[in-house]
Amino acid sequence: MTHCIAHNISSPLGWTSEENFAAVLQGRTKLTTHKGKWALPQSFVASLFDDNAVEERFNSHVGDVGLALSRFEMLVVLSVKQAAEQAQINLSSSDVGIVLATTKGNVELLSPTNQPHIPRQRMLIGPSAAAIAHALGSPNMPHVVCNACISGAHALLFAHRLLEMGLYRQVVVCGCDVQSAFIVSGFQSFKAFSQAPCKPFDLYRDGLNLGESAATMILSTTEPTTQRAWHIVGGAVRNDAYHISSPSKKGEGCFRALVATGVNDAENIAFVSAHGTATPYNDEMEAKALHRAGLSAVPVNALKGIYGHTMGAAGVLETILSMMSIEDGTVLPTIGFSELGVSKPLLISAQAQPTSKRSFVKMLSGFGGCNVAMRWQWGENTANGNETQGQSKALPTLTPLRRVQITPQEVQIDGHTLAIDNPNGALLTAIYKQWANDYPKFYKMDGLSRLAFVAGELLTKGAEGLPSMALDDNAAIVFVGNSGSLASDIKYQGTIQQADNFFPSPAHFVYTLPNIATGELAIRHNVHGETAFLIASQPHEAQMGTLLQSAAMDGETKQVVGGWLEYEDDTHFEVQITLYNVERGA
């Protein structure tokens, strides 16, 4: 059983979980209108740290760590160190793992004038994670979950699986994102912002706000010293297989994640902590998913009206506050809510409500069609949730069925080289025309998604006389890479770099999330299983096996499609992906 043994929230509202919880109870927020911030032409509402607040806190509480850290990296180190001190664990121990969850990491370093003293290689999340590990004194390279808005909660589920696989004694999970012109302008290009503090689930909601923070939880499978410890009951990630930037109209992936997590005993659930971005489509989708899952009579709250959307931190931050609220006997209010504005009934209130129940559900959704749900229990495990995920130490076996490798020089299926008619030198387009040619959306994709797409076509359609193979509805799609979406990040940065040539494009911005590649594959093959993008510096076989096997720890996963996916430009790319069957012991 996986327990939470310590936690920290470092946000504009305070540097400890306790300070943040007190602020939430008092209804305080740092959501503020920012005009002229980062020389952006439009104002926006966000919860941001005061200028130099992170640097000053770091210098006074951590000090010299032997290398210069970015603001993002400082914030992670601050939060992790506070949680580690609370748990009294030694971060330099090899059996203490680290999982970092972030949506965009150091993306602000793409601007040459932003923190110019930081090495530019740390635009990549892998080198940034290595710098964080060095600052923490950890001998372990952090695992990095880069899965859009669900990254934080997905990282908690991933860490839970690593513990159940016996790889670590404790795992530190930190979710963190800081805001920048890159991120804010991208959401502005989607016209997704409200010009006032957001109103989750409200009739007059008109968009989201952004926020920044770091939040850390330390998980362990050792027996807790108190009977009032928090533990994971279940969790699941599911994909909509619908659209890369719009949620399923039926809440399909969200509904499936809830059901797989185990929510059939609604009477034992104190509340659901919803994603609640206050965008019209997200809140409507969540209401439908909750209704379908039989949770309409369970109280629901959302915390974006206080913190804004903290992206990679959201899943961890909102889980911690949910834990503290149950310990306080309280269902936290949904600040900004006044009148229900979704088509299905929800028990939602702008005032705090009492509760004596000890279980809650956390849910999040994100671009790429990804959705996560997790259920937590305080004290003895009396909930009737589905505990199949990661609770058995009998590890599943991955049996390879077919392997595809594509580089600029060669295309192979199961070691056999394919002849590709490529007169124009555009290999990925040539593969598409030869083996698909029935999916016009291919031409709208970025290079990373195109690479994943054509590999998926070869994997399932076969070649050289090989039979076609359909993907199971609950197949997991897991890609691992070093550069992530950097090629698209650079392209998008070019649209906002010059004030006199400022034209942020939503079509470019959506592909600045590497997990979009998994969403494109899920849509193409109508796959609703777990989807994830993880960061690693190299395709090491043992590490890759661990990452793919973690997805198979979900008891409903029957196949895994996954492997290395790396794209720099049209002449530098590589994909090595395999279709596996998941086999489980009796």
N, C-alpha and C positions, 0 to 999 in steps of 0.2 A: 504494500500500500504506500502511495506517495503522499508525503506530508509537506506542508509549508512550514518552515521553521524560523523564518525571518523575512522582513520586507522593508522597503523604503520607497517613498515617493519624493522626488526632487522636482518641484514645479514653481512657477511664479507665485503660488500661494504658500510655499513653505518648503523647507529642506528635509522634513521628516514626514512619515505617514501620519503621525499624530497631528502635526500642524495642518496638514491638508484636510484631514477628516474634520477637524474643528472648523475650518473655513467652510467646508461643504455644509455642515450642520447650521452654520450661521447664514448660509446663502450668499457668501462672498464670492466674487469672481474677479479675474483680471482681464476679462474680455473688454477690449478698448478699441476705439476707432483710431487707426493709424493712417495719417496723411503724409505723403511724401517719403514714407519709409523705403529704404533701398532705392530711392529715386523712381519708384513705380508711379506711373501716371494716374492710377486709380487708388482711392482709399480702400481700406479693408478692415474688418473687425477680427481681432485675434487676441489670444492670451499669450503674451511674450514676456520673457525675462527682461528686467531693466538692463540698459546698456552696461556691459562689463560685470554684471552680477555673477555670472558663472565663473568668469576669470578670477574675480576677487574671492569668491568662496573657495575655489580650488587652491589659490595661493595661500589662503589662511588655514585650510584644513588638510591639504595634501602636500603641497610644495613641490620641490624638484623631484622629478621621476626619471631624469636622465635623457629625456628627449622632449621636444616641443610637441604639445598636443593641440588639436583643434578644439573649438568650442564644443562640438558634438562629443569628441572623445573625453574631454574634461568632465562633461555632464555624466557620461556613463561611469567613469571612474569614481566620481563623487558618490553616486547612488549605490554602486556595488560595494564600495568600501564601508559605507554606513551599514548596509544590510549584513555584510560579513562580520563586522564588529558585533552587531547584535546577536548573530548566530554563533559567534566565537569559533569560526572555522578558519583554517589556514589556507589562503588562496594559493600559496606556493606548493601545495600538495598535489601530486599527480592524479589523485583520485577525486579531485574537485573539478568538475567540468564547467565550462562556460558556454551559454547559448545567448547570442546577441540577436535581437529582433530590431530591424530598422527598415523603413521604406526607402529612404534616400540617403542616409548616412551623411557623408561629407560632400554632397552634390554642390554645395555653394562654392567649393574650391574650383569649380569650372570657371568662375570669374577670376581673372588674373589679379584683381585688386583686393580680393577677399582673403584675409589672413595669409599674406604673401610669404610669411616665414614658414608655413607648413609645406612639406614636400608634396608636390602635385601628384605623386603616385598614390597618395592616400585619397584621391578621388575614388579609387577602387575600394570597395568595402573590405576586401581581404586584407590588404596592407593596413587599413585603419584598425581592423580587429586585432591584427598582430601588435600594433602600437598600444592598444588598450591592454592586451595581455601582458606586454612588457611593463606597463605602468602599474599593473596590479601584482606583478611578480609571479604570474601564473606560467607554468611550463607547458600548458596546453593551449593549442591554437583554438580560439573560440569557434564553435559551430555558428553559422550565420543563417538566419531565416529571413528571406527577403520576399515576402508574400503579400504585398500591398497592405491594405488596412487591417488584415487579420494577423499580421506578423506576430504581434505580442502574444495573443492567445494561442496561436499555432506553435510558438516557441515553447510555451508552457506544456502543451501536449507532447511536443517533440522531446523535451527534457524528461518528462514522465516516462516516455518510452525508453530513452537512454538508460534511465535508472532501472527499469524493469528488465532491460537486456543485460544488466550487471556490469555496465561499463564504468560507472562512477559510484562513489559513496554519497556525494552531494552534487547537485547541479545548480549553478547560479544562472538565473534568467534575467536579463535586462532588456527592456524595450525602450528605445530612445529615438527621437527625431527633434531636430531644430528647424526653424522656419527660415526661409530665404526668398529672394526675388524669384528664383527658379520655381519653387513650389507654389508660391502665392500667385504668380502670373499664370501658371498652368491652370490652377483652379479658376482664376478669373476668366481664362479663355473658354472654360466650360460653362461660364455664367452660373457657377454653382454657389456663389457667396450670397449671404444675407448682409445687408448694410447695417444691421442691428444685431444685438445678441440673439442667437438662434432659438427656435421654438420647437423642440422635438415633439412630433406627433400632433401638433396643434393645427387647427383649421387654417390659420393664417401663416403657417411656416413658409419660408421662401428661400431657404438655403442654409448652408453650413457656415461655421467659423472654424478657423484653425487654431491650434495651440502647440506648445512645445513643453516637453518634460522628459525625465527619465524615471523609470519605475523598475524596481528589482524585487524578485522573489527568489528565495533559496529553498530548493526542494530536496527532500531526503527520503530514503526508504527505511532509515533506522527508526525504531520505536520512539515516539515522542515522550517527553518527560511529563506531559500533562494529558488528561483525558479530553481536554478542550482544544485539541489540535485540529487544524484544517487538513482535509485530505481530498484527493481527486476521486470522484465517483465514476466519471466517464467523460469522454470527449470524442469529437469527430470533426473532420473537415470534408465538405462535399461541394461539388461544383454545380452551377446552374446549367451549364452547357447551353447557354442562351445568347449572351452578348458580352463583349469584352468590357463595356463601360456602363451598361444598363442592367439593373437586376431583373431576374425572372419575374414576369407579371404574376405568377402563381407562388412566388417564394420557394421555388422547387429545391434549390440547394440548401437554403436555410432550413426548410422543413425536414429534409433528409438528415441534416446534421443534428437537429433536435431529436428526431426519433432514434438515430443511432446512439446518441448520448444517453438516452434513457430518461424519459419524462412522463412515463405512463402513470405515475403516482402524483398527479398535480397537487393533491391535498397536502403533500409534505413539502412543497416548494414555497419558500417565503416570498420570492419574487424572481423575475427575470430581469437581468441587467441588459437592456437592448443596446444595439449599435446606436440608433436614434440620432442620425446625422442632421435631421430637420430638413432634408431635401424631400421633395414631394414623392419621388419614386421609392427611395429607400424605406421610408417610414411606412408607406402603404404595403410594400413587399413584406416587411417584418410582421405587420399586423396580420396579413394573410397566412404567413407561415405559422405564427403562434396560434391562430384560429384552427388551422388544419391539424396542428399537433395537440389540440385539446387543452390549450393553456389560456384560453380567453378569460377564465375566472381567477387566474394568478396575477397578483399585482406586477406591474411593469414600471421600470424607471429608466431614465437615460441621463447621462452626466455631461453631455456635450454643451449644455446651456451654462455650465460653469467653467469647464476647461477648454471648450472647443474640441476639434478633432486633433488629437495628439498623435495620430498615425501609428507608427510602430510601437509607441508607448501605450496606446489606448487599452489594449487587451490586458496588460499587466496592471496599469494604474487603476482601471475600473474594477478589476478583480479584487485588488487590495481594499479599495473603498467599500466594495460589497461585503467582504469579510468583516471589516470593522463595523459596518452598519448592523449586521446580524449580531455581533458581539454586544452591540449597544441596544439590541431589541428594536431596531428601527428599519423601516423601508425608506430609503432616501427619496427626497422629492425630485421631481423633474422640473427644474427651473426653466421658465419660459413657456411652460404649458398652461393653457387656459381652457380651451374648448377642443374636444376630440375632432380630429380632422382626417381620420382614416375610415375605410369602409367596413371594417370589422370591429366588434366591441373590444375595448381594452380597459383594464383597471389601472388607470394612470392618474397621478395627482401631483399638483404643485406644492403640496404640503407633506411633511414627513408623516408616516403612519407607523403604528406599533406592530411588532410581530414577535412571536415566540418560537417560530420555526427556525430550523438550523441548516437549511439547504437552499442554494440558489443556483441559477443557470446564467452563464455569461454567453452572449452571442455577438458576433461581428460578421460583417460582409465587406467585400472589396472588389475593385476592378479585377478583371480576369475571371469573373464569375465565382470567386472563392467565398466560402462561408464556413464559419467555425462555431461550434457550441461546446461548452464545457460545464460540467456540473461539479459543484463543490459541497462538502458536508463538514459541519463543525461538530466535533465530539465523536461519539460512536457511530459506526456506519449503519444507520437504520433505514436509509433510503433504499428504494427498490429499483434503482437505476441499473443500466447495463454496464457491468464492470468488466466486460470481456476485453476492452481495449487496454493492452499492456499489463493486465493483471496476472497473466500466466507467464512464468519464466521459460516455458517451452517455446523456443523461437521458431517461427515459420521458416520454411525452406523456399528459396527462389530457384526455380528450374528454368533455365533459358530456353526459349522457343525459337527466337530469331534475333539476329544482330545486324544493325546497319551502321556503316561508317562512311562519312562524307568529309573530304577535304578538297581544297581547290584542285588537287592533282588526281584524285581518285574517288570512285564511288564503289562501295562493296556491300554485298549482302552475304552474311555467313562466310566471309572470306573470299567470295567470288567477285571479281571485278566486273562491273557493268559497263557496257559501251553506251555513252551518252552523245547524242547528236547535238553538238554545241558550237555552231559556226560563229556565234557572236561573242563568245567568251563569257557569257552570263550563265554560269553553271546552274545556279538554283532555279532560274527561270527555265532553263533547258530541261532540267529534271521534271519540273512542274508540267511543262508542255508534253513531255513524253509519257508521264505516268499519271497525270491527273487531268489538267486542262478543262475542268468543269466547275471551277470554284473561283469566280472573278475577284472575290475579296482578297485572294492571294496578292494581287497587285497593290493593295492598300497597306499591306503588312510591312513592318520594318525588317531588316535583315535577319535579326535573331528569330523572329517568328517565322519568316520564310524558311529558314534553315530547319527549324523544328517541324514545320508543316511538311516539307518534302521528305524528311526522314520518316515521318509518320506514314506518308503514302507508301513508301517503299517497304516499311515494316509490315503493313497490313495487306497490301496488294500483292506483294511478292514479285519475283522476277526470275528469269532463267528457269522457267518451269516450276517454280515454287508455288504452292497453293496460297490463296488469299486467307487472311486471318482477321476475324472481327474482334474488336475490343469489347470486353465485358462492360456492362453498364456501371459496375462498381470498380472498374480498373482505377488504379492510382497512377498519376502522371507526375513524375518527380525529375526535374532537371537540376543539374549542378554545373556551375560555371565560375569563371574568375572575373570576367569583365561585366557580367550582368547586362544591363541595358546601356552601358557607357556609350556605345556608338550612337544610340538615339538621344542620350543625354547631351552629347556634344552638338548634335544637329539642332536640338531644341534650344540649347544655350545660344546658338548663333542667331536665333530669332528674337532674342531679348537683350543681346549684349550691347547694342548701340541704341542710344536714346532716340536718335533721328531715324532709326530703321527698326522700330519696335513693333513686331507683329506676332505675338505668341499664338501658336496654332494648337487647337485641341487634338487635331489628327496626329500631330507630332508628340504632344505631351502624353497621350495615353500609352504610347509605347516606351515611355521612360520608366516603366515598371517591368522588370524581367519576367515576372510571372504571367504577363499577358501571353507569352509563348505557350504556357500550359493551357491557358484558357482557349486559345485558338485551336489547339489540338482537341480539347474537350468538346468544343462546339462542332468541329468537323466530324468527330466520331461518336457524338451523342453520349459522352461519358460523364457520369455524375459522381464519380468517386473522388478521392482526395487528390488535390493538385498542389504542387509546391515548387518554389525555386529556392535553392540553397547555394551558398557561396563557398568555394574552395579554391585554393591556389593552383592545384594540379589534380589531374584525374587519377589519384592513387587508388589502386584496386581495393585495398582493405577498407579505406574510408568510404569509398563509393558503395561498397557492399553494406556497410553499416547504415548509411543514409537511406538506401533503397529498402533495406530490411525494416527500418523503422516504420515506413509506410505500410508494410505488410503486417505490422502489429495490430492494425485495425482488423477486427475479426470478420468484417464484411468484405474485405479486399480479396479478390480472387485472382487478379492479375496486377502486375506492376510494369509500367512503361517508363524507363528512365535511364539516365546516364549523363554523360558529359555534353554540354551545349555551350559553345564558345564562339562568339562572333565579334570581330573587330572591324572588318570592312569586307568588300566583295572579293578580296584576294587573300584574306587571312581569317579563316574560320575552320571549325572542326565540330563534328557531332559524332558521338559514339553512343548509341542508345540500343537497348535490348528490351524485348518483350519477354516477361517472365510469367510463368504460372506460380501461384502461391500454394504451397502444400503444407498442411498442418498435421501434427501428430494426433493420434486418437485421444 
